[in-house]
Amino acid sequence: MTVDFRLYRGLEIYPLVFSHRPAVSGRAHNYDDGFDAAVRIQEPGVADGVTRSRVFRLDAREPFRNAGDARRASTAYAETMIDTCAKDRTLFD
């Protein structure tokens, strides 16, 4: 499995996309009801393996129609959070 992330202003952005409603018994996926999204923002990996990260869930009024829309929204949300974070704070506080 490949993990796609975007490096933005020195932080790694990992879009997290999942079905809006859980699959019913006997079915592998439920894509008909759309998708929800979250994003993990993480410091790049370092030699000792200690990095900080935090997950933020997007507060969308309705589910996204497809996974691509949810993915793009989570990336844009992370970039906005990084850009608007106060200089005396971090996203990991």
Phi and psi restraints in degrees (range 20) as a CNS / XPLOR table:
assign (resid 1 and name C) (resid 2 and name N)
       (resid 2 and name CA) (resid 2 and name C) 1.0 -95.3 20.0 2
assign (resid 2 and name N) (resid 2 and name CA)
       (resid 2 and name C) (resid 3 and name N) 1.0 138.7 20.0 2
assign (resid 2 and name C) (resid 3 and name N)
       (resid 3 and name CA) (resid 3 and name C) 1.0 -107.2 20.0 2
assign (resid 3 and name N) (resid 3 and name CA)
       (resid 3 and name C) (resid 4 and name N) 1.0 115.5 20.0 2
assign (resid 3 and name C) (resid 4 and name N)
       (resid 4 and name CA) (resid 4 and name C) 1.0 -93.1 20.0 2
assign (resid 4 and name N) (resid 4 and name CA)
       (resid 4 and name C) (resid 5 and name N) 1.0 133.9 20.0 2
assign (resid 4 and name C) (resid 5 and name N)
       (resid 5 and name CA) (resid 5 and name C) 1.0 -143.5 20.0 2
assign (resid 5 and name N) (resid 5 and name CA)
       (resid 5 and name C) (resid 6 and name N) 1.0 164.0 20.0 2
assign (resid 5 and name C) (resid 6 and name N)
       (resid 6 and name CA) (resid 6 and name C) 1.0 -120.0 20.0 2
assign (resid 6 and name N) (resid 6 and name CA)
       (resid 6 and name C) (resid 7 and name N) 1.0 134.1 20.0 2
assign (resid 6 and name C) (resid 7 and name N)
       (resid 7 and name CA) (resid 7 and name C) 1.0 -91.8 20.0 2
assign (resid 7 and name N) (resid 7 and name CA)
       (resid 7 and name C) (resid 8 and name N) 1.0 121.2 20.0 2
assign (resid 7 and name C) (resid 8 and name N)
       (resid 8 and name CA) (resid 8 and name C) 1.0 -136.2 20.0 2
assign (resid 8 and name N) (resid 8 and name CA)
       (resid 8 and name C) (resid 9 and name N) 1.0 118.0 20.0 2
assign (resid 8 and name C) (resid 9 and name N)
       (resid 9 and name CA) (resid 9 and name C) 1.0 50.7 20.0 2
assign (resid 9 and name N) (resid 9 and name CA)
       (resid 9 and name C) (resid 10 and name N) 1.0 40.6 20.0 2
assign (resid 9 and name C) (resid 10 and name N)
       (resid 10 and name CA) (resid 10 and name C) 1.0 83.6 20.0 2
assign (resid 10 and name N) (resid 10 and name CA)
       (resid 10 and name C) (resid 11 and name N) 1.0 5.0 20.0 2
assign (resid 10 and name C) (resid 11 and name N)
       (resid 11 and name CA) (resid 11 and name C) 1.0 -121.3 20.0 2
assign (resid 11 and name N) (resid 11 and name CA)
       (resid 11 and name C) (resid 12 and name N) 1.0 148.0 20.0 2
assign (resid 11 and name C) (resid 12 and name N)
       (resid 12 and name CA) (resid 12 and name C) 1.0 -90.0 20.0 2
assign (resid 12 and name N) (resid 12 and name CA)
       (resid 12 and name C) (resid 13 and name N) 1.0 134.2 20.0 2
assign (resid 12 and name C) (resid 13 and name N)
       (resid 13 and name CA) (resid 13 and name C) 1.0 -114.2 20.0 2
assign (resid 13 and name N) (resid 13 and name CA)
       (resid 13 and name C) (resid 14 and name N) 1.0 122.5 20.0 2
assign (resid 13 and name C) (resid 14 and name N)
       (resid 14 and name CA) (resid 14 and name C) 1.0 -116.3 20.0 2
assign (resid 14 and name N) (resid 14 and name CA)
       (resid 14 and name C) (resid 15 and name N) 1.0 104.4 20.0 2
assign (resid 14 and name C) (resid 15 and name N)
       (resid 15 and name CA) (resid 15 and name C) 1.0 -67.5 20.0 2
assign (resid 15 and name N) (resid 15 and name CA)
       (resid 15 and name C) (resid 16 and name N) 1.0 137.7 20.0 2
assign (resid 15 and name C) (resid 16 and name N)
       (resid 16 and name CA) (resid 16 and name C) 1.0 -121.7 20.0 2
assign (resid 16 and name N) (resid 16 and name CA)
       (resid 16 and name C) (resid 17 and name N) 1.0 116.9 20.0 2
assign (resid 16 and name C) (resid 17 and name N)
       (resid 17 and name CA) (resid 17 and name C) 1.0 -121.9 20.0 2
assign (resid 17 and name N) (resid 17 and name CA)
       (resid 17 and name C) (resid 18 and name N) 1.0 135.2 20.0 2
assign (resid 17 and name C) (resid 18 and name N)
       (resid 18 and name CA) (resid 18 and name C) 1.0 -148.6 20.0 2
assign (resid 18 and name N) (resid 18 and name CA)
       (resid 18 and name C) (resid 19 and name N) 1.0 159.1 20.0 2
assign (resid 18 and name C) (resid 19 and name N)
       (resid 19 and name CA) (resid 19 and name C) 1.0 -60.8 20.0 2
assign (resid 19 and name N) (resid 19 and name CA)
       (resid 19 and name C) (resid 20 and name N) 1.0 141.7 20.0 2
assign (resid 19 and name C) (resid 20 and name N)
       (resid 20 and name CA) (resid 20 and name C) 1.0 -65.3 20.0 2
assign (resid 20 and name N) (resid 20 and name CA)
       (resid 20 and name C) (resid 21 and name N) 1.0 -40.2 20.0 2
assign (resid 20 and name C) (resid 21 and name N)
       (resid 21 and name CA) (resid 21 and name C) 1.0 -119.8 20.0 2
assign (resid 21 and name N) (resid 21 and name CA)
       (resid 21 and name C) (resid 22 and name N) 1.0 142.6 20.0 2
assign (resid 21 and name C) (resid 22 and name N)
       (resid 22 and name CA) (resid 22 and name C) 1.0 -62.6 20.0 2
assign (resid 22 and name N) (resid 22 and name CA)
       (resid 22 and name C) (resid 23 and name N) 1.0 153.0 20.0 2
assign (resid 22 and name C) (resid 23 and name N)
       (resid 23 and name CA) (resid 23 and name C) 1.0 -68.2 20.0 2
assign (resid 23 and name N) (resid 23 and name CA)
       (resid 23 and name C) (resid 24 and name N) 1.0 145.2 20.0 2
assign (resid 23 and name C) (resid 24 and name N)
       (resid 24 and name CA) (resid 24 and name C) 1.0 -78.7 20.0 2
assign (resid 24 and name N) (resid 24 and name CA)
       (resid 24 and name C) (resid 25 and name N) 1.0 162.0 20.0 2
assign (resid 24 and name C) (resid 25 and name N)
       (resid 25 and name CA) (resid 25 and name C) 1.0 -55.2 20.0 2
assign (resid 25 and name N) (resid 25 and name CA)
       (resid 25 and name C) (resid 26 and name N) 1.0 132.5 20.0 2
assign (resid 25 and name C) (resid 26 and name N)
       (resid 26 and name CA) (resid 26 and name C) 1.0 90.7 20.0 2
assign (resid 26 and name N) (resid 26 and name CA)
       (resid 26 and name C) (resid 27 and name N) 1.0 -5.2 20.0 2
assign (resid 26 and name C) (resid 27 and name N)
       (resid 27 and name CA) (resid 27 and name C) 1.0 -118.0 20.0 2
assign (resid 27 and name N) (resid 27 and name CA)
       (resid 27 and name C) (resid 28 and name N) 1.0 141.4 20.0 2
assign (resid 27 and name C) (resid 28 and name N)
       (resid 28 and name CA) (resid 28 and name C) 1.0 -75.7 20.0 2
assign (resid 28 and name N) (resid 28 and name CA)
       (resid 28 and name C) (resid 29 and name N) 1.0 -38.8 20.0 2
assign (resid 28 and name C) (resid 29 and name N)
       (resid 29 and name CA) (resid 29 and name C) 1.0 -139.6 20.0 2
assign (resid 29 and name N) (resid 29 and name CA)
       (resid 29 and name C) (resid 30 and name N) 1.0 158.4 20.0 2
assign (resid 29 and name C) (resid 30 and name N)
       (resid 30 and name CA) (resid 30 and name C) 1.0 -131.1 20.0 2
assign (resid 30 and name N) (resid 30 and name CA)
       (resid 30 and name C) (resid 31 and name N) 1.0 88.0 20.0 2
assign (resid 30 and name C) (resid 31 and name N)
       (resid 31 and name CA) (resid 31 and name C) 1.0 -94.9 20.0 2
assign (resid 31 and name N) (resid 31 and name CA)
       (resid 31 and name C) (resid 32 and name N) 1.0 -8.6 20.0 2
assign (resid 31 and name C) (resid 32 and name N)
       (resid 32 and name CA) (resid 32 and name C) 1.0 -67.0 20.0 2
assign (resid 32 and name N) (resid 32 and name CA)
       (resid 32 and name C) (resid 33 and name N) 1.0 -29.3 20.0 2
assign (resid 32 and name C) (resid 33 and name N)
       (resid 33 and name CA) (resid 33 and name C) 1.0 -90.8 20.0 2
assign (resid 33 and name N) (resid 33 and name CA)
       (resid 33 and name C) (resid 34 and name N) 1.0 5.5 20.0 2
assign (resid 33 and name C) (resid 34 and name N)
       (resid 34 and name CA) (resid 34 and name C) 1.0 91.8 20.0 2
assign (resid 34 and name N) (resid 34 and name CA)
       (resid 34 and name C) (resid 35 and name N) 1.0 -167.5 20.0 2
assign (resid 34 and name C) (resid 35 and name N)
       (resid 35 and name CA) (resid 35 and name C) 1.0 -133.4 20.0 2
assign (resid 35 and name N) (resid 35 and name CA)
       (resid 35 and name C) (resid 36 and name N) 1.0 150.2 20.0 2
assign (resid 35 and name C) (resid 36 and name N)
       (resid 36 and name CA) (resid 36 and name C) 1.0 -109.2 20.0 2
assign (resid 36 and name N) (resid 36 and name CA)
       (resid 36 and name C) (resid 37 and name N) 1.0 164.8 20.0 2
assign (resid 36 and name C) (resid 37 and name N)
       (resid 37 and name CA) (resid 37 and name C) 1.0 -141.6 20.0 2
assign (resid 37 and name N) (resid 37 and name CA)
       (resid 37 and name C) (resid 38 and name N) 1.0 152.9 20.0 2
assign (resid 37 and name C) (resid 38 and name N)
       (resid 38 and name CA) (resid 38 and name C) 1.0 -144.5 20.0 2
assign (resid 38 and name N) (resid 38 and name CA)
       (resid 38 and name C) (resid 39 and name N) 1.0 175.7 20.0 2
assign (resid 38 and name C) (resid 39 and name N)
       (resid 39 and name CA) (resid 39 and name C) 1.0 -146.5 20.0 2
assign (resid 39 and name N) (resid 39 and name CA)
       (resid 39 and name C) (resid 40 and name N) 1.0 139.5 20.0 2
assign (resid 39 and name C) (resid 40 and name N)
       (resid 40 and name CA) (resid 40 and name C) 1.0 -105.1 20.0 2
assign (resid 40 and name N) (resid 40 and name CA)
       (resid 40 and name C) (resid 41 and name N) 1.0 126.7 20.0 2
assign (resid 40 and name C) (resid 41 and name N)
       (resid 41 and name CA) (resid 41 and name C) 1.0 -110.0 20.0 2
assign (resid 41 and name N) (resid 41 and name CA)
       (resid 41 and name C) (resid 42 and name N) 1.0 128.6 20.0 2
assign (resid 41 and name C) (resid 42 and name N)
       (resid 42 and name CA) (resid 42 and name C) 1.0 -140.1 20.0 2
assign (resid 42 and name N) (resid 42 and name CA)
       (resid 42 and name C) (resid 43 and name N) 1.0 146.6 20.0 2
assign (resid 42 and name C) (resid 43 and name N)
       (resid 43 and name CA) (resid 43 and name C) 1.0 -70.3 20.0 2
assign (resid 43 and name N) (resid 43 and name CA)
       (resid 43 and name C) (resid 44 and name N) 1.0 147.5 20.0 2
assign (resid 43 and name C) (resid 44 and name N)
       (resid 44 and name CA) (resid 44 and name C) 1.0 -60.7 20.0 2
assign (resid 44 and name N) (resid 44 and name CA)
       (resid 44 and name C) (resid 45 and name N) 1.0 152.0 20.0 2
assign (resid 44 and name C) (resid 45 and name N)
       (resid 45 and name CA) (resid 45 and name C) 1.0 -61.1 20.0 2
assign (resid 45 and name N) (resid 45 and name CA)
       (resid 45 and name C) (resid 46 and name N) 1.0 144.5 20.0 2
assign (resid 45 and name C) (resid 46 and name N)
       (resid 46 and name CA) (resid 46 and name C) 1.0 -122.6 20.0 2
assign (resid 46 and name N) (resid 46 and name CA)
       (resid 46 and name C) (resid 47 and name N) 1.0 168.5 20.0 2
assign (resid 46 and name C) (resid 47 and name N)
       (resid 47 and name CA) (resid 47 and name C) 1.0 -57.5 20.0 2
assign (resid 47 and name N) (resid 47 and name CA)
       (resid 47 and name C) (resid 48 and name N) 1.0 -39.9 20.0 2
assign (resid 47 and name C) (resid 48 and name N)
       (resid 48 and name CA) (resid 48 and name C) 1.0 -82.1 20.0 2
assign (resid 48 and name N) (resid 48 and name CA)
       (resid 48 and name C) (resid 49 and name N) 1.0 -3.0 20.0 2
assign (resid 48 and name C) (resid 49 and name N)
       (resid 49 and name CA) (resid 49 and name C) 1.0 82.1 20.0 2
assign (resid 49 and name N) (resid 49 and name CA)
       (resid 49 and name C) (resid 50 and name N) 1.0 3.1 20.0 2
assign (resid 49 and name C) (resid 50 and name N)
       (resid 50 and name CA) (resid 50 and name C) 1.0 -95.4 20.0 2
assign (resid 50 and name N) (resid 50 and name CA)
       (resid 50 and name C) (resid 51 and name N) 1.0 115.1 20.0 2
assign (resid 50 and name C) (resid 51 and name N)
       (resid 51 and name CA) (resid 51 and name C) 1.0 -134.5 20.0 2
assign (resid 51 and name N) (resid 51 and name CA)
       (resid 51 and name C) (resid 52 and name N) 1.0 155.7 20.0 2
assign (resid 51 and name C) (resid 52 and name N)
       (resid 52 and name CA) (resid 52 and name C) 1.0 -102.1 20.0 2
assign (resid 52 and name N) (resid 52 and name CA)
       (resid 52 and name C) (resid 53 and name N) 1.0 145.8 20.0 2
assign (resid 52 and name C) (resid 53 and name N)
       (resid 53 and name CA) (resid 53 and name C) 1.0 -151.2 20.0 2
assign (resid 53 and name N) (resid 53 and name CA)
       (resid 53 and name C) (resid 54 and name N) 1.0 162.8 20.0 2
assign (resid 53 and name C) (resid 54 and name N)
       (resid 54 and name CA) (resid 54 and name C) 1.0 -152.0 20.0 2
assign (resid 54 and name N) (resid 54 and name CA)
       (resid 54 and name C) (resid 55 and name N) 1.0 144.4 20.0 2
assign (resid 54 and name C) (resid 55 and name N)
       (resid 55 and name CA) (resid 55 and name C) 1.0 -107.1 20.0 2
assign (resid 55 and name N) (resid 55 and name CA)
       (resid 55 and name C) (resid 56 and name N) 1.0 134.4 20.0 2
assign (resid 55 and name C) (resid 56 and name N)
       (resid 56 and name CA) (resid 56 and name C) 1.0 -122.7 20.0 2
assign (resid 56 and name N) (resid 56 and name CA)
       (resid 56 and name C) (resid 57 and name N) 1.0 129.6 20.0 2
assign (resid 56 and name C) (resid 57 and name N)
       (resid 57 and name CA) (resid 57 and name C) 1.0 -92.1 20.0 2
assign (resid 57 and name N) (resid 57 and name CA)
       (resid 57 and name C) (resid 58 and name N) 1.0 134.9 20.0 2
assign (resid 57 and name C) (resid 58 and name N)
       (resid 58 and name CA) (resid 58 and name C) 1.0 -74.2 20.0 2
assign (resid 58 and name N) (resid 58 and name CA)
       (resid 58 and name C) (resid 59 and name N) 1.0 137.0 20.0 2
assign (resid 58 and name C) (resid 59 and name N)
       (resid 59 and name CA) (resid 59 and name C) 1.0 -99.6 20.0 2
assign (resid 59 and name N) (resid 59 and name CA)
       (resid 59 and name C) (resid 60 and name N) 1.0 78.4 20.0 2
assign (resid 59 and name C) (resid 60 and name N)
       (resid 60 and name CA) (resid 60 and name C) 1.0 -90.8 20.0 2
assign (resid 60 and name N) (resid 60 and name CA)
       (resid 60 and name C) (resid 61 and name N) 1.0 142.8 20.0 2
assign (resid 60 and name C) (resid 61 and name N)
       (resid 61 and name CA) (resid 61 and name C) 1.0 -68.7 20.0 2
assign (resid 61 and name N) (resid 61 and name CA)
       (resid 61 and name C) (resid 62 and name N) 1.0 -34.9 20.0 2
assign (resid 61 and name C) (resid 62 and name N)
       (resid 62 and name CA) (resid 62 and name C) 1.0 -133.2 20.0 2
assign (resid 62 and name N) (resid 62 and name CA)
       (resid 62 and name C) (resid 63 and name N) 1.0 157.6 20.0 2
assign (resid 62 and name C) (resid 63 and name N)
       (resid 63 and name CA) (resid 63 and name C) 1.0 -63.7 20.0 2
assign (resid 63 and name N) (resid 63 and name CA)
       (resid 63 and name C) (resid 64 and name N) 1.0 152.0 20.0 2
assign (resid 63 and name C) (resid 64 and name N)
       (resid 64 and name CA) (resid 64 and name C) 1.0 -72.4 20.0 2
assign (resid 64 and name N) (resid 64 and name CA)
       (resid 64 and name C) (resid 65 and name N) 1.0 144.7 20.0 2
assign (resid 64 and name C) (resid 65 and name N)
       (resid 65 and name CA) (resid 65 and name C) 1.0 -67.3 20.0 2
assign (resid 65 and name N) (resid 65 and name CA)
       (resid 65 and name C) (resid 66 and name N) 1.0 -35.8 20.0 2
assign (resid 65 and name C) (resid 66 and name N)
       (resid 66 and name CA) (resid 66 and name C) 1.0 -142.8 20.0 2
assign (resid 66 and name N) (resid 66 and name CA)
       (resid 66 and name C) (resid 67 and name N) 1.0 166.7 20.0 2
assign (resid 66 and name C) (resid 67 and name N)
       (resid 67 and name CA) (resid 67 and name C) 1.0 -64.9 20.0 2
assign (resid 67 and name N) (resid 67 and name CA)
       (resid 67 and name C) (resid 68 and name N) 1.0 -33.5 20.0 2
assign (resid 67 and name C) (resid 68 and name N)
       (resid 68 and name CA) (resid 68 and name C) 1.0 -63.6 20.0 2
assign (resid 68 and name N) (resid 68 and name CA)
       (resid 68 and name C) (resid 69 and name N) 1.0 -43.5 20.0 2
assign (resid 68 and name C) (resid 69 and name N)
       (resid 69 and name CA) (resid 69 and name C) 1.0 -62.3 20.0 2
assign (resid 69 and name N) (resid 69 and name CA)
       (resid 69 and name C) (resid 70 and name N) 1.0 -42.6 20.0 2
assign (resid 69 and name C) (resid 70 and name N)
       (resid 70 and name CA) (resid 70 and name C) 1.0 -64.5 20.0 2
assign (resid 70 and name N) (resid 70 and name CA)
       (resid 70 and name C) (resid 71 and name N) 1.0 -40.4 20.0 2
assign (resid 70 and name C) (resid 71 and name N)
       (resid 71 and name CA) (resid 71 and name C) 1.0 -64.7 20.0 2
assign (resid 71 and name N) (resid 71 and name CA)
       (resid 71 and name C) (resid 72 and name N) 1.0 -46.5 20.0 2
assign (resid 71 and name C) (resid 72 and name N)
       (resid 72 and name CA) (resid 72 and name C) 1.0 -64.4 20.0 2
assign (resid 72 and name N) (resid 72 and name CA)
       (resid 72 and name C) (resid 73 and name N) 1.0 -39.7 20.0 2
assign (resid 72 and name C) (resid 73 and name N)
       (resid 73 and name CA) (resid 73 and name C) 1.0 -65.3 20.0 2
assign (resid 73 and name N) (resid 73 and name CA)
       (resid 73 and name C) (resid 74 and name N) 1.0 -40.0 20.0 2
assign (resid 73 and name C) (resid 74 and name N)
       (resid 74 and name CA) (resid 74 and name C) 1.0 -68.1 20.0 2
assign (resid 74 and name N) (resid 74 and name CA)
       (resid 74 and name C) (resid 75 and name N) 1.0 -37.0 20.0 2
assign (resid 74 and name C) (resid 75 and name N)
       (resid 75 and name CA) (resid 75 and name C) 1.0 -66.5 20.0 2
assign (resid 75 and name N) (resid 75 and name CA)
       (resid 75 and name C) (resid 76 and name N) 1.0 -45.3 20.0 2
assign (resid 75 and name C) (resid 76 and name N)
       (resid 76 and name CA) (resid 76 and name C) 1.0 -63.0 20.0 2
assign (resid 76 and name N) (resid 76 and name CA)
       (resid 76 and name C) (resid 77 and name N) 1.0 -40.0 20.0 2
assign (resid 76 and name C) (resid 77 and name N)
       (resid 77 and name CA) (resid 77 and name C) 1.0 -61.3 20.0 2
assign (resid 77 and name N) (resid 77 and name CA)
       (resid 77 and name C) (resid 78 and name N) 1.0 -45.3 20.0 2
assign (resid 77 and name C) (resid 78 and name N)
       (resid 78 and name CA) (resid 78 and name C) 1.0 -62.9 20.0 2
assign (resid 78 and name N) (resid 78 and name CA)
       (resid 78 and name C) (resid 79 and name N) 1.0 -43.9 20.0 2
assign (resid 78 and name C) (resid 79 and name N)
       (resid 79 and name CA) (resid 79 and name C) 1.0 -62.0 20.0 2
assign (resid 79 and name N) (resid 79 and name CA)
       (resid 79 and name C) (resid 80 and name N) 1.0 -39.8 20.0 2
assign (resid 79 and name C) (resid 80 and name N)
       (resid 80 and name CA) (resid 80 and name C) 1.0 -65.4 20.0 2
assign (resid 80 and name N) (resid 80 and name CA)
       (resid 80 and name C) (resid 81 and name N) 1.0 -42.0 20.0 2
assign (resid 80 and name C) (resid 81 and name N)
       (resid 81 and name CA) (resid 81 and name C) 1.0 -62.2 20.0 2
assign (resid 81 and name N) (resid 81 and name CA)
       (resid 81 and name C) (resid 82 and name N) 1.0 -42.6 20.0 2
assign (resid 81 and name C) (resid 82 and name N)
       (resid 82 and name CA) (resid 82 and name C) 1.0 -65.0 20.0 2
assign (resid 82 and name N) (resid 82 and name CA)
       (resid 82 and name C) (resid 83 and name N) 1.0 -44.1 20.0 2
assign (resid 82 and name C) (resid 83 and name N)
       (resid 83 and name CA) (resid 83 and name C) 1.0 -66.6 20.0 2
assign (resid 83 and name N) (resid 83 and name CA)
       (resid 83 and name C) (resid 84 and name N) 1.0 -32.2 20.0 2
assign (resid 83 and name C) (resid 84 and name N)
       (resid 84 and name CA) (resid 84 and name C) 1.0 -98.8 20.0 2
assign (resid 84 and name N) (resid 84 and name CA)
       (resid 84 and name C) (resid 85 and name N) 1.0 1.7 20.0 2
assign (resid 84 and name C) (resid 85 and name N)
       (resid 85 and name CA) (resid 85 and name C) 1.0 -67.8 20.0 2
assign (resid 85 and name N) (resid 85 and name CA)
       (resid 85 and name C) (resid 86 and name N) 1.0 131.4 20.0 2
assign (resid 85 and name C) (resid 86 and name N)
       (resid 86 and name CA) (resid 86 and name C) 1.0 -60.1 20.0 2
assign (resid 86 and name N) (resid 86 and name CA)
       (resid 86 and name C) (resid 87 and name N) 1.0 145.1 20.0 2
assign (resid 86 and name C) (resid 87 and name N)
       (resid 87 and name CA) (resid 87 and name C) 1.0 -64.3 20.0 2
assign (resid 87 and name N) (resid 87 and name CA)
       (resid 87 and name C) (resid 88 and name N) 1.0 -25.8 20.0 2
assign (resid 87 and name C) (resid 88 and name N)
       (resid 88 and name CA) (resid 88 and name C) 1.0 -91.6 20.0 2
assign (resid 88 and name N) (resid 88 and name CA)
       (resid 88 and name C) (resid 89 and name N) 1.0 7.5 20.0 2
assign (resid 88 and name C) (resid 89 and name N)
       (resid 89 and name CA) (resid 89 and name C) 1.0 -129.6 20.0 2
assign (resid 89 and name N) (resid 89 and name CA)
       (resid 89 and name C) (resid 90 and name N) 1.0 171.1 20.0 2
assign (resid 89 and name C) (resid 90 and name N)
       (resid 90 and name CA) (resid 90 and name C) 1.0 -126.5 20.0 2
assign (resid 90 and name N) (resid 90 and name CA)
       (resid 90 and name C) (resid 91 and name N) 1.0 164.9 20.0 2
assign (resid 90 and name C) (resid 91 and name N)
       (resid 91 and name CA) (resid 91 and name C) 1.0 -70.9 20.0 2
assign (resid 91 and name N) (resid 91 and name CA)
       (resid 91 and name C) (resid 92 and name N) 1.0 -12.4 20.0 2
assign (resid 91 and name C) (resid 92 and name N)
       (resid 92 and name CA) (resid 92 and name C) 1.0 -96.5 20.0 2
assign (resid 92 and name N) (resid 92 and name CA)
       (resid 92 and name C) (resid 93 and name N) 1.0 1.6 20.0 2
